[in-house]
Amino acid sequence: NGLHIERVRTPLGVVGVIYESRPNVTADAGALCLKAGNPVILRGGSDSLNSSAAIHACLVEGLKAAGLPQDAIQLVPTTDRAAVGEMLKGLGGNLDVIIPRGGRSLVERVQSEARVPVFAHLEGICHVYVDRSADLD
């Protein structure tokens, strides 16, 4: 029928991921952002900082072994809530998008306070990119 579908990797820029006490997000978000060509700044919850730091150290070793920039995946090394506020402000223009991973209160705070685009997840989110030459009818 002439329908052409393809997956295209398009880097977004520097991604900030703010998440609660699920240290596996460190590995998940770090790997996904790297695969998509985006550097990432990760800010996990205070309950999981040590686990997140251990996972991050493994990711950095992998980057080093692969000859990739070790700072492509960064972890905010503090539990200070002011760090979240700085990320929501966009880190002085150095953050291109924020992805909150957590409960309703975290997602709502990020959506209301962020000064950069947010990819939120609570109510479901799907993105479809349609080429400008596509016939939408």
Summary of the structure (lengths in Angstrom):
residues: 137
radius of gyration: 16.5
end to end distance: 14.0
largest distance: 55.3
contacts: 350
relative contact order: 0.18
helix: 39%
strand: 13%
